């Protein structure tokens, strides 16, 4: 029964891989100029291992994420393009048939709809960029991360 | 005569402000996953004061820029949304009727078509994000920066 409910909300992207729906907002998008400091942007704790801050523009969203060692992001995909920049620590990705460890000073570009999972090998600071902005992150409907 | 040639290539965004044309590519866009290190991305010297590296995705472009103190970016605008993150130094913007100094740990979001100019108050390291990617930066037709 539980599986049936989940299947209504998500499409499968392959064995064990979830293609997330509702990741693009249809509501009016910000067109204001904003000057912000990460120090004053709300920090959201999705789990004890996953903390996140968001800066949302019109077509660009920045997510500053702090992952504790051992944090697992399960298999998923989304229509939003993603570019992950690592500033500290190490984040291991399973993507496109490969295992890739992304470290400080490195960048991973993830095309739309490409399934991926990740694990923090160390405490990790990253900035993930999405286009368009991730509606599920803005609306806090990203239950796959809140376990 | 020179002015006439320039006026064919650019539209004015207001007194002394240039609305850049040809900043969006019509060519096929990258949909590959890429794992890159800034250490190995080509560094382009636009002037003695302005060095730049590019990582280009489908709808997201990252430009890592190193501006020497005193570097001036003249008034311009573009249809591409811009988000500037500062990692070292200080970059002063004239934008939306305001003068704003953006420092380390700070972010400025610039909506599409909003005229702005900038000056590096110190040697500055920034990552500018554009969506869609800046065709004039990719094609090196950004003559307004090469003075």
Contacts between the chains, C-beta under 8 A, distances in Angstrom:
chain1	res1	chain2	res2	distance
A	30	B	109	7.7
A	30	B	111	7.8
A	31	B	111	4.5
A	31	B	112	7.5
A	32	B	109	7.7
A	32	B	111	6.7
A	33	B	95	6.0
A	33	B	96	4.8
A	33	B	108	7.3
A	33	B	109	6.3
A	33	B	110	6.1
A	33	B	111	6.1
A	33	B	114	6.2
A	34	B	107	7.7
A	34	B	108	7.2
A	34	B	109	4.4
A	35	B	100	5.2
A	35	B	102	6.6
A	35	B	106	6.9
A	35	B	107	7.6
A	35	B	108	5.3
A	36	B	106	6.7
A	36	B	107	5.1
A	36	B	108	7.9
A	36	B	109	7.7
A	37	B	105	5.8
A	37	B	106	4.8
A	37	B	107	7.6
A	38	B	105	5.2
A	38	B	106	7.5
A	38	B	107	7.1
A	39	B	105	6.1
A	55	B	83	7.3
A	55	B	107	5.5
A	55	B	109	6.8
A	57	B	81	5.7
A	57	B	83	5.8
A	57	B	109	4.5
A	57	B	111	7.3
A	58	B	81	5.2
A	58	B	111	6.2
A	58	B	112	6.9
A	59	B	59	7.1
A	59	B	81	5.2
A	59	B	131	4.4
A	59	B	132	7.9
A	60	B	60	7.2
A	60	B	81	5.5
A	60	B	83	5.0
A	60	B	109	7.5
A	60	B	129	5.6
A	60	B	131	4.9
A	62	B	83	6.3
A	62	B	85	7.3
A	62	B	107	6.7
A	62	B	129	7.5
A	81	B	57	5.7
A	81	B	58	5.2
A	81	B	59	5.2
A	81	B	60	5.5
A	83	B	55	7.3
A	83	B	57	5.8
A	83	B	60	5.0
A	83	B	62	6.3
A	85	B	62	7.3
A	85	B	127	7.4
A	95	B	33	6.0
A	96	B	33	4.8
A	100	B	35	5.3
A	102	B	35	6.6
A	105	B	37	5.7
A	105	B	38	5.1
A	105	B	39	6.1
A	106	B	35	6.9
A	106	B	36	6.7
A	106	B	37	4.8
A	106	B	38	7.4
A	107	B	34	7.7
A	107	B	35	7.6
A	107	B	36	5.0
A	107	B	37	7.6
A	107	B	38	7.1
A	107	B	55	5.5
A	107	B	62	6.7
A	108	B	33	7.3
A	108	B	34	7.2
A	108	B	35	5.3
A	108	B	36	7.9
A	109	B	30	7.7
A	109	B	32	7.7
A	109	B	33	6.3
A	109	B	34	4.5
A	109	B	36	7.7
A	109	B	55	6.8
A	109	B	57	4.5
A	109	B	60	7.5
A	110	B	33	6.1
A	111	B	30	7.8
A	111	B	31	4.5
A	111	B	32	6.7
A	111	B	33	6.1
A	111	B	57	7.4
A	111	B	58	6.2
A	112	B	31	7.5
A	112	B	58	6.9
A	114	B	33	6.2
A	127	B	85	7.4
A	129	B	60	5.6
A	129	B	62	7.5
A	129	B	129	5.9
A	131	B	59	4.4
A	131	B	60	4.9
A	131	B	131	4.8
A	132	B	59	7.9
